[in-house]
Amino acid sequence: MRSSWAALGDNRDAMRKTAARCAATLALALPSLAFAQETVVDVADTGDTAWILISAALVLMMTMPGLTLFYGGLVRAKSFLAVLVQVGTIAASASLLWIALGYTMAFGPVGSGWIGGFGNAMLGNLGNVRDGYMVPESAFVLFQMTFAAITPALMAGAWVDRARFGWVVGFCALWGLVVYAPVAHWIWGGGWLATKVGTLDFAGGIVVHTTAGVSALVAVILLGSRSGFPRTLMLPHAPSLTMAGAALLWVGWFGFNGGSALAANDDAASAIINTHVGASMAALVWLLIERFTVGKPTSVGFATGAIAGLATVTPAAGFISPGAAFAFGAVAALVCYPMIQIVKQRLKIDDSLDVFAVHGVGGITGSLLLAVFLSPDLGGTGYADGATMISQLAAQFVGIGVVALWSAIASAIIAVGVSLLLPMRVSEDDEREGLDLASHGERAWEFD
């Protein structure tokens, strides 16, 4: 009996030793298993994520309050609130449509290269991180949503004082899905302009400014001019508000361009430096032009010049050197300033707040200059394998031409289609009274 108990004790000792050896082996193996697990699971970088979230807030600040104040100060006092309501409503509706369909159309699974798949409708099936980056896909959605919100809002400056509120909302809502989302896919979402043609656009010279500028021009041609244009001088009612709005846009543009690096790194810092340089140079050159053409530099000129510089440097902000940004800013003022006169005085088109001349022409100009200053000899980041300055210039021309044509045709169809249900213009009496009262039953300013 004692020998049986002894044998049982020996077996227990052996089992304990075996268990101890297994535990030790498992303890040694756990770090390796954990490392292997980390290589499989997608994990976002907290620094990159924080920067993208901040950038999204900055871009939204560009729309509200930046763009509302910039545009609001430029219109007559009796239409000030109407501009604010239009911009806010456009941004709100664009944001909801982006969540529902816009994001998946622009950045969903790539199909033919013309439009994204619909697997991310209502933000379903999002990944832990956005492919190719170290940020959560939800953060990427948020950042891109602010772009989708401000782009149609830019157009509101073209039709102030005369566009009916219902038509504005309907036109811009459809425009975001028919024009903006497909173009964003073509260039930023792995679509055909980027992969087959080689068109480059760092932060929106083509996707944002060309689409909005061309579409706004088409819309105001269909809409017609304000009563009295161009004989009646329609002066800004509050240049101080325009300066405040421009300042908010300027600061917010750091997130617009810097955030487009989609990482908190040197690319983002370089983009911000170039953004500031381009705006500064354009604002000063614009003042110099005003000094020699109208006799005095103006606050509205400074603000408009800065915005022209920002729009022009946007497509190249992360690809060029600060020295090149000097050139971008100077060219922005030299090109956009006379374009305002051409559109309004020579062509007699009432683009009220110069959306095409500043944003459209600025974005197109910067997109073409990108092909030149991308050269490493001029401080740029360099061309893709097999590409040259000439081939990149051709790619930029194709991208701009295709996007401008699509924007013009689609916008004309949308504008006319919506007008069949919701008239484009207010009545002459409403225009004379002002859109604040006629459309919203309010006055921006009450002086008792």
ZAKOL-187402 format. One record per residue (C-alpha): residue in three letters; y, x, z. Coordinates in pm, whole numbers, padded with zeros to 5 digits, always signed. Last residue first. Example, Ala and Ser with C-alpha at 12.3 -4.5 7.8 and 13.67 -1.06 7.14 Angstrom:
<vexkols>
SER-00106+01367+00714/ALA-00450+01230+00780/
</vexkols>
This chain:
<vexkols>
ASP+10188-03392-03322/PHE+10035-03131-03554/GLU+09669-03200-03629/TRP+09478-02932-03818/ALA+09132-02950-03973/ARG+09168-03317-04054/GLU+08876-03556-04044/GLY+08725-03846-04238/HIS+08456-03628-04394/SER+08475-03669-04771/ALA+08825-03808-04832/LEU+08982-03677-04513/ASP+08873-03315-04537/LEU+08842-03337-04914/GLY+09215-03355-04975/GLU+09441-03652-05051/ARG+09503-03537-05408/GLU+09135-03469-05465/ASP+09047-03807-05318/ASP+09299-03982-05545/GLU+09170-03794-05848/SER+08816-03907-05767/VAL+08555-03666-05632/ARG+08351-03471-05878/MET+07981-03411-05940/PRO+07855-03768-05928/LEU+07527-03814-05738/LEU+07233-03971-05923/LEU+07292-03854-06279/SER+07495-03566-06135/VAL+07174-03418-05993/GLY+07034-03374-06343/VAL+07358-03229-06482/ALA+07380-02964-06212/ILE+07005-02890-06219/ILE+07000-02843-06598/ALA+07310-02626-06597/SER+07176-02419-06306/ALA+06844-02360-06482/ILE+07012-02239-06800/ALA+07268-02013-06631/SER+07035-01868-06366/TRP+06761-01800-06620/LEU+07005-01623-06851/ALA+07157-01417-06569/VAL+06812-01324-06435/VAL+06682-01218-06776/GLY+06993-01020-06863/ILE+07018-00848-06525/GLY+06653-00745-06526/VAL+06661-00630-06887/PHE+06978-00428-06834/GLN+06834-00272-06518/ALA+06516-00171-06697/ALA+06721-00020-06980/LEU+06924+00181-06730/GLN+06600+00297-06571/SER+06471+00411-06912/ILE+06794+00599-06980/MET+06810+00767-06639/THR+06446+00866-06668/ALA+06116+00716-06559/GLY+05776+00884-06587/ASP+05710+00875-06216/ALA+05977+00666-06045/TYR+06332+00796-06043/GLY+06506+00992-05770/THR+06647+00931-05422/GLY+07002+00982-05540/GLY+07225+01279-05468/LEU+07377+01311-05815/ASP+07120+01563-05938/PRO+06854+01347-05772/SER+06943+01074-06025/LEU+06966+00727-05870/PHE+07337+00753-05946/VAL+07293+00659-06310/ALA+07047+00369-06285/LEU+07229+00236-05979/LEU+07551+00210-06179/LEU+07388-00077-06369/SER+07296-00275-06058/GLY+07637-00202-05908/THR+07815-00352-06207/ILE+07594-00662-06208/GLY+07647-00724-05835/GLY+08023-00678-05865/VAL+08044-00899-06173/GLY+07860-01181-05998/HIS+08010-01138-05652/VAL+08374-01068-05733/ALA+08444-01218-06077/PHE+08176-01486-06045/VAL+08276-01609-05700/ASP+08647-01589-05772/LEU+08770-01834-05507/SER+08856-02122-05741/ASP+08642-02041-06042/ASP+08880-02251-06250/ILE+08797-02125-06600/LYS+09105-02076-06820/LEU+08933-01802-07022/ARG+09245-01584-07035/GLN+09414-01667-06708/LYS+09132-01759-06471/VAL+08832-01560-06594/ILE+09028-01267-06735/GLN+09258-01239-06432/ILE+08966-01231-06190/MET+08793-00978-06418/PRO+09097-00749-06384/TYR+09030-00706-06011/CYS+08650-00694-06040/VAL+08629-00385-06263/LEU+08873-00138-06104/ALA+08795-00261-05754/ALA+08418-00226-05794/VAL+08460+00107-05978/ALA+08633+00256-05674/GLY+08369+00128-05433/PHE+08074+00245-05644/ALA+08236+00585-05691/PHE+08278+00642-05318/ALA+07919+00517-05273/ALA+07809+00804-05499/GLY+07940+01053-05246/PRO+07756+00864-04971/SER+07430+00930-05160/ILE+07226+00668-05344/PHE+06901+00471-05316/GLY+06940+00266-04999/ALA+07272+00105-05092/ALA+07192+00065-05462/PRO+07182-00311-05516/THR+07440-00368-05237/VAL+07707-00121-05350/THR+07875-00371-05583/ALA+07867-00669-05346/LEU+08014-00464-05062/GLY+08285-00320-05284/ALA+08384-00665-05409/ILE+08388-00792-05051/ALA+08620-00508-04948/GLY+08848-00575-05242/THR+08873-00942-05155/ALA+08968-00868-04795/PHE+09228-00606-04889/GLY+09371-00829-05159/VAL+09390-01125-04921/SER+09583-00903-04679/THR+09825-00807-04951/PRO+09954-00481-05103/LYS+10299-00529-05255/GLY+10457-00494-05599/VAL+10236-00730-05795/THR+10076-00483-06038/PHE+10144-00136-05894/ARG+10095-00217-05528/GLU+09814-00456-05612/ILE+09617-00174-05776/LEU+09666+00043-05469/LEU+09552-00239-05242/TRP+09236-00281-05455/VAL+09175+00096-05434/LEU+09190+00077-05055/ALA+08953-00220-05027/ALA+08709-00070-05278/MET+08691+00261-05093/SER+08631+00102-04755/ALA+08368-00140-04885/GLY+08174+00133-05065/VAL+08191+00371-04769/HIS+08072+00106-04525/THR+07776+00007-04740/ASN+07689+00370-04810/ILE+07675+00443-04438/ILE+07467+00131-04376/ALA+07220+00217-04652/SER+07185+00571-04522/ALA+07108+00443-04172/ALA+06849+00198-04304/ASP+06680+00462-04519/ASP+06684+00704-04226/ASN+06474+00471-04014/ALA+06463+00139-03831/ALA+06242-00031-04088/LEU+06266-00315-04338/ALA+06499-00100-04554/SER+06662-00432-04636/GLY+06791-00442-04279/GLY+07051-00181-04363/ASN+07180-00382-04658/PHE+07219-00729-04505/GLY+07227-00599-04148/PHE+07521-00372-04222/TRP+07659-00659-04429/GLY+07719-00846-04104/VAL+07996-00600-04017/TRP+08174-00651-04349/LEU+08113-01027-04352/LEU+08264-01059-04005/ALA+08567-00858-04112/ALA+08601-01065-04429/GLY+08600-01383-04221/ALA+08874-01250-03995/MET+09082-01147-04298/THR+09031-01490-04454/LEU+09135-01655-04128/SER+09459-01455-04131/PRO+09512-01550-04496/ALA+09555-01912-04381/HIS+09671-02167-04643/PRO+09569-01969-04948/LEU+09802-02045-05242/MET+09737-02288-05525/LEU+09999-02214-05793/THR+10011-02511-06027/ARG+09998-02430-06398/PRO+09633-02319-06408/PHE+09515-02569-06287/GLY+09716-02881-06207/SER+09422-03098-06106/ARG+09129-02871-06029/SER+08928-02752-06324/GLY+08607-02894-06469/LEU+08267-02958-06314/LEU+08062-02835-06608/ILE+08257-02509-06628/VAL+08253-02497-06249/ALA+07872-02513-06237/VAL+07820-02248-06506/LEU+08044-02002-06323/ALA+07871-02073-05992/SER+07532-02009-06151/VAL+07645-01673-06288/GLY+07785-01558-05954/ALA+07502-01690-05736/THR+07224-01541-05950/THR+07405-01210-06001/HIS+07498-01179-05635/VAL+07168-01260-05464/VAL+06866-01142-05665/ILE+07065-00908-05888/GLY+07280-00713-05644/GLY+07045-00822-05367/ALA+06936-00555-05121/PHE+06768-00263-05297/ASP+06747-00400-05649/LEU+06536-00208-05898/THR+06398-00324-06233/GLY+06078-00142-06334/VAL+05987-00364-06630/LYS+05622-00432-06548/THR+05604-00414-06169/ALA+05958-00503-06067/LEU+06046-00755-06337/TRP+05691-00895-06330/GLY+05666-01003-05969/GLY+05569-00810-05658/GLY+05780-01023-05425/TRP+06106-00832-05444/ILE+06199-00841-05814/TRP+06021-01132-05982/HIS+05958-01307-05650/ALA+06324-01311-05553/VAL+06399-01446-05902/PRO+06146-01727-05851/ALA+06289-01821-05508/TYR+06656-01814-05613/VAL+06652-02025-05929/VAL+06428-02331-05896/LEU+06373-02344-05521/GLY+06723-02245-05403/TRP+06883-02435-05690/LEU+06716-02758-05585/ALA+06886-02749-05244/CYS+07213-02619-05390/PHE+07244-02904-05639/GLY+07154-03175-05390/VAL+07393-03049-05121/VAL+07683-02999-05363/TRP+07624-03337-05529/GLY+07641-03513-05195/PHE+07965-03336-05100/ARG+08152-03420-05420/ALA+08315-03116-05580/ARG+08696-03111-05616/ASP+08888-02900-05365/VAL+08642-02608-05365/TRP+08418-02552-05669/ALA+08378-02173-05686/GLY+08379-02097-05314/ALA+08064-02302-05261/MET+07865-02059-05474/LEU+07827-01810-05188/ALA+07642-02079-04991/PRO+07362-02064-05250/THR+07299-01699-05156/ILE+07368-01725-04781/ALA+07065-01934-04688/ALA+06800-01760-04901/PHE+06921-01429-04761/THR+06891-01565-04405/MET+06538-01679-04487/GLN+06446-01326-04594/PHE+06506-01199-04242/LEU+06315-01485-04082/VAL+06016-01449-04315/PHE+06003-01073-04248/ALA+06008-01143-03875/SER+05717-01387-03920/GLU+05535-01124-04125/PRO+05546-00899-03823/VAL+05705-00560-03897/MET+05533-00231-03980/TYR+05556-00252-04357/GLY+05331-00236-04663/ASP+05186-00582-04616/ARG+05391-00784-04368/VAL+05232-00770-04026/ASN+05010-01008-03829/GLY+04955-01212-04144/LEU+05091-01558-04217/ASN+04834-01823-04306/GLY+05073-02121-04293/LEU+05446-02072-04310/MET+05511-02433-04417/ALA+05359-02322-04750/ASN+05202-01977-04713/GLY+04908-02032-04950/PHE+05137-02158-05225/GLY+05109-01859-05456/GLY+05414-01665-05566/ILE+05585-01723-05898/TRP+05621-01533-06224/GLY+05391-01238-06151/SER+05085-01433-06264/GLY+04956-01490-05913/VAL+05092-01286-05626/PRO+05010-01422-05282/GLY+05328-01569-05130/PHE+05658-01383-05133/ALA+05898-01592-05341/MET+05716-01923-05382/THR+05560-01888-05036/TYR+05899-01829-04882/GLY+06073-02113-05063/LEU+05821-02386-04989/ALA+05853-02541-04641/ILE+06015-02258-04446/TRP+06260-02177-04724/LEU+06334-02548-04769/LEU+06438-02568-04405/SER+06664-02264-04434/ALA+06820-02385-04758/SER+06908-02716-04594/ALA+07083-02544-04304/ALA+07266-02290-04519/ILE+07391-02555-04763/THR+07501-02776-04475/GLY+07697-02496-04310/VAL+07866-02388-04633/GLN+07957-02744-04724/VAL+08082-02833-04377/LEU+08304-02525-04358/VAL+08443-02584-04707/ALA+08518-02950-04630/LEU+08692-02846-04308/PHE+08950-02642-04500/SER+09016-02895-04775/LYS+09357-03028-04664/ALA+09471-02680-04561/ARG+09450-02545-04915/VAL+09172-02294-04976/LEU+09165-01919-04907/GLY+09136-01940-04529/GLY+08826-02155-04554/TYR+08652-01916-04792/PHE+08666-01617-04556/LEU+08629-01837-04248/THR+08316-02013-04377/LEU+08174-01689-04515/GLY+08188-01510-04181/PRO+08112-01792-03933/MET+07844-01877-04034/THR+07723-01711-04352/MET+07779-01350-04253/MET+07661-01434-03901/LEU+07328-01535-04056/VAL+07309-01186-04204/LEU+07380-01028-03864/ALA+07114-01240-03691/ALA+06856-01138-03951/SER+06957-00774-03903/ILE+06897-00802-03528/LEU+06548-00941-03588/ILE+06480-00669-03846/TRP+06596-00397-03605/ALA+06379-00529-03322/THR+06074-00535-03549/ASP+06128-00180-03667/GLY+06151-00061-03307/THR+05850-00265-03194/ASP+05623-00136-03469/ALA+05380-00410-03568/VAL+05004-00383-03508/ASP+04742-00477-03765/VAL+04395-00459-03608/VAL+04142-00227-03776/THR+04277+00113-03671/GLU+04330-00015-03320/GLN+03961-00115-03292/ALA+03850+00234-03386/PHE+04076+00378-03118/ALA+03933+00136-02861/LEU+03580+00231-02959/SER+03662+00598-02925/PRO+03823+00540-02587/LEU+03520+00334-02477/ALA+03253+00590-02574/LEU+03292+00817-02272/ALA+03276+00520-02036/LEU+02975+00384-02222/THR+02790+00715-02183/ALA+02870+00724-01813/ALA+02752+00365-01768/CYS+02431+00437-01957/ARG+02363+00748-01742/ALA+02423+00545-01427/ALA+02189+00272-01549/THR+01919+00532-01618/LYS+01964+00686-01274/ARG+01940+00344-01111/MET+01629+00260-01311/ALA+01465+00591-01213/ASP+01543+00531-00846/ARG+01399+00181-00875/ASN+01083+00319-01036/ASP+01047+00578-00761/GLY+01083+00305-00502/LEU+00812+00100-00673/ALA+00583+00401-00676/ALA+00647+00458-00306/TRP+00579+00092-00238/SER+00248+00121-00423/SER+00164+00450-00243/ARG+00237+00284+00090/MET+00000+00000+00000/
</vexkols>
